């Protein structure tokens, strides 16, 4: 468990302690933006490999057991996580890497719901697996991703606000971190037509496929119907 805790801290440190702080600018200033992206990609790959291997080798302690009805609920909650992820990659988002060039554009599609659809998909995935697994190793492993996703949202916002204050102010006025926050506050409206059919259809198909193949890929059924 000690090695897993270290690996979780390394993952969080790389993605929050470096990418989310002034240290990023200092490093990029020395090796260039392209050099930083290459170095960060290598560090990110190494840290996730370390985290996965530490999780596989870690001893764990069961803390709770999710009842059958809760596992069905968790499985259903994975559906919006898949849809959010597909929506985040279907069209360029201003909060994605390199997306700051679109900061001045009107918030449309999934951006009306949240300006961080990909990070919310990761946050949902991590939280659902923490609850569903209910053991100490899972809390550390998936908790690392949950912390990174949740802390990453305001961190990205702060960086964009610093780079393009005027454009960022216009985007922030009509969007929100919290899903449906801007819509409920009357600062935007829901426009399903702008999202299109690709995210819900592809997201649902991917969700169904993962639900079916999860036992074969990971050795355990999300619904406790047996593994193969």
Secondary structure by P-SEA (a helix, b strand, c coil): caaaaaaaaaaaaaaccccccaaaaaaaaaccaaaaaaaaaaaaaaaaaaaaaaaaabbbbbcccccaaaaaaaaaaaaaaaaaaaaaacccccccccccccccccccccccccccaaaaaaaaaaaaaaaaaccaaaaaaaaaaaaaaaaaaaaaaaaaaaacaaaaaaaaacccccccccccccccccccccccaaaaaaaaaaaaaaaaaccccccccccccccc
